[in-house]
Amino acid sequence: MSKILLLLILAMMIVHLIKPLGLPGLKRRSDFWKLALIALAAVSLTILLRGE
């Protein structure tokens, strides 16, 4: 589950570098680091919930 989530967010980061997504807080290309923080939080939460 965490690998799929990580790949999905990585794909979003690549797309965002090419053409910004236009979501609130993600209007500029330089905002791709925010997606990295979201990915880190999501993967950490997934690992904590699974108890590995």
MDTraj code that builds the backbone (N, CA, C; nanometers):
import mdtraj as md
import numpy as np

residues = "MET SER LYS ILE LEU LEU LEU LEU ILE LEU ALA MET MET ILE VAL HIS LEU ILE LYS PRO LEU GLY LEU PRO GLY LEU LYS ARG ARG SER ASP PHE TRP LYS LEU ALA LEU ILE ALA LEU ALA ALA VAL SER LEU THR ILE LEU LEU ARG GLY GLU".split()
xyz = np.array([
    [0.0826, -0.1197, 0.0000],
    [0.0000, 0.0000, 0.0000],
    [0.0868, 0.1257, 0.0000],
    [0.1892, 0.1284, 0.0845],
    [0.2720, 0.2481, 0.0924],
    [0.3519, 0.2684, -0.0359],
    [0.3882, 0.1592, -0.1045],
    [0.4626, 0.1730, -0.2299],
    [0.3755, 0.2319, -0.3390],
    [0.2505, 0.1905, -0.3449],
    [0.1576, 0.2450, -0.4441],
    [0.1331, 0.3926, -0.4174],
    [0.1144, 0.4265, -0.2912],
    [0.0919, 0.5650, -0.2525],
    [0.2133, 0.6500, -0.2874],
    [0.3324, 0.5990, -0.2613],
    [0.4544, 0.6710, -0.2918],
    [0.4708, 0.6921, -0.4420],
    [0.4416, 0.5905, -0.5218],
    [0.4516, 0.6040, -0.6667],
    [0.3491, 0.7028, -0.7219],
    [0.2293, 0.7041, -0.6652],
    [0.1260, 0.7968, -0.7084],
    [0.1680, 0.9413, -0.6810],
    [0.2197, 0.9672, -0.5632],
    [0.2601, 1.1033, -0.5291],
    [0.3847, 1.1438, -0.6074],
    [0.4743, 1.0492, -0.6341],
    [0.5911, 1.0782, -0.7174],
    [0.5475, 1.1171, -0.8587],
    [0.4486, 1.0468, -0.9126],
    [0.3958, 1.0815, -1.0443],
    [0.3320, 1.2204, -1.0420],
    [0.2624, 1.2539, -0.9341],
    [0.2031, 1.3872, -0.9207],
    [0.3113, 1.4946, -0.9178],
    [0.4240, 1.4654, -0.8516],
    [0.5332, 1.5620, -0.8454],
    [0.5919, 1.5866, -0.9844],
    [0.6089, 1.4802, -1.0620],
    [0.6642, 1.4947, -1.1964],
    [0.5697, 1.5746, -1.2852],
    [0.4407, 1.5425, -1.2776],
    [0.3416, 1.6166, -1.3567],
    [0.3381, 1.7624, -1.3135],
    [0.3506, 1.7874, -1.1846],
    [0.3457, 1.9241, -1.1335],
    [0.4654, 2.0052, -1.1816],
    [0.5810, 1.9425, -1.1973],
    [0.6971, 2.0140, -1.2492],
    [0.6767, 2.0535, -1.3957],
    [0.6059, 1.9701, -1.4706],
    [0.5808, 2.0000, -1.6120],
    [0.4711, 2.1054, -1.6258],
    [0.3601, 2.0822, -1.5579],
    [0.2476, 2.1759, -1.5620],
    [0.1851, 2.1787, -1.4232],
    [0.1894, 2.2931, -1.3554],
    [0.1339, 2.3016, -1.2202],
    [-0.0107, 2.2527, -1.2135],
    [-0.0430, 2.1836, -1.1040],
    [-0.1741, 2.1214, -1.0888],
    [-0.2865, 2.2227, -1.0684],
    [-0.2552, 2.3390, -1.0124],
    [-0.3562, 2.4422, -0.9930],
    [-0.4395, 2.4241, -0.8677],
    [-0.4022, 2.3300, -0.7824],
    [-0.4738, 2.3105, -0.6565],
    [-0.4356, 2.4218, -0.5594],
    [-0.5184, 2.4488, -0.4593],
    [-0.4822, 2.5517, -0.3616],
    [-0.3473, 2.5192, -0.2961],
    [-0.2562, 2.6139, -0.3020],
    [-0.1234, 2.5952, -0.2457],
    [-0.0250, 2.5322, -0.3422],
    [-0.0718, 2.4930, -0.4609],
    [0.0151, 2.4302, -0.5606],
    [0.0018, 2.5026, -0.6947],
    [0.0134, 2.6324, -0.6925],
    [-0.0062, 2.7128, -0.8133],
    [0.1220, 2.7272, -0.8956],
    [0.2397, 2.7182, -0.8299],
    [0.3662, 2.7393, -0.9003],
    [0.4436, 2.6089, -0.9103],
    [0.5334, 2.6019, -1.0072],
    [0.6165, 2.4828, -1.0238],
    [0.7064, 2.4598, -0.9043],
    [0.7477, 2.5670, -0.8385],
    [0.8386, 2.5538, -0.7249],
    [0.7693, 2.4982, -0.6004],
    [0.6402, 2.4747, -0.6061],
    [0.5657, 2.4195, -0.4920],
    [0.5649, 2.2672, -0.4892],
    [0.6451, 2.2021, -0.5743],
    [0.6434, 2.0559, -0.5775],
    [0.6956, 1.9951, -0.4482],
    [0.7734, 2.0708, -0.3707],
    [0.8252, 2.0190, -0.2439],
    [0.7117, 1.9939, -0.1450],
    [0.6012, 2.0628, -0.1598],
    [0.4865, 2.0400, -0.0715],
    [0.4303, 1.9000, -0.0936],
    [0.4338, 1.8539, -0.2197],
    [0.3899, 1.7173, -0.2482],
    [0.4823, 1.6158, -0.1814],
    [0.6114, 1.6481, -0.1728],
    [0.7056, 1.5587, -0.1055],
    [0.6729, 1.5495, 0.0435],
    [0.6355, 1.6593, 0.1053],
    [0.5960, 1.6560, 0.2466],
    [0.4682, 1.5755, 0.2668],
    [0.3749, 1.5899, 0.1749],
    [0.2511, 1.5122, 0.1828],
    [0.2823, 1.3636, 0.1688],
    [0.3732, 1.3301, 0.0783],
    [0.4121, 1.1900, 0.0587],
    [0.4771, 1.1340, 0.1841],
    [0.5667, 1.2104, 0.2435],
    [0.6336, 1.1651, 0.3650],
    [0.5336, 1.1419, 0.4776],
    [0.4397, 1.2324, 0.4928],
    [0.3382, 1.2178, 0.5970],
    [0.2461, 1.0988, 0.5696],
    [0.2064, 1.0807, 0.4443],
    [0.1158, 0.9712, 0.4100],
    [0.1825, 0.8353, 0.4292],
    [0.3073, 0.8226, 0.3866],
    [0.3784, 0.6955, 0.4033],
    [0.4030, 0.6675, 0.5511],
    [0.4393, 0.7702, 0.6270],
    [0.4606, 0.7523, 0.7712],
    [0.3324, 0.7092, 0.8408],
    [0.2213, 0.7705, 0.8038],
    [0.0929, 0.7348, 0.8628],
    [0.0539, 0.5920, 0.8273],
    [0.0798, 0.5531, 0.7034],
    [0.0493, 0.4165, 0.6607],
    [0.1312, 0.3153, 0.7396],
    [0.2578, 0.3434, 0.7588],
    [0.3442, 0.2527, 0.8334],
    [0.3015, 0.2451, 0.9803],
    [0.2659, 0.3592, 1.0371],
    [0.2216, 0.3600, 1.1770],
    [0.0923, 0.2813, 1.1954],
    [-0.0008, 0.2958, 1.1011],
    [-0.1287, 0.2263, 1.1129],
    [-0.1145, 0.0767, 1.0927],
    [-0.0201, 0.0353, 1.0089],
    [0.0007, -0.1076, 0.9857],
    [0.0814, -0.1715, 1.0966],
    [0.1587, -0.0920, 1.1711],
    [0.2336, -0.1449, 1.2842],
    [0.3590, -0.2202, 1.2464],
    [0.4211, -0.1844, 1.1370],
    [0.5425, -0.2549, 1.0953],
    [0.6620, -0.1984, 1.1646],
])
top = md.Topology()
chain = top.add_chain()
for i, resn in enumerate(residues, 1):
    res = top.add_residue(resn, chain, resSeq=i)
    for name in ("N", "CA", "C"):
        top.add_atom(name, md.element.get_by_symbol(name[0]), res)
traj = md.Trajectory(xyz[None], top)
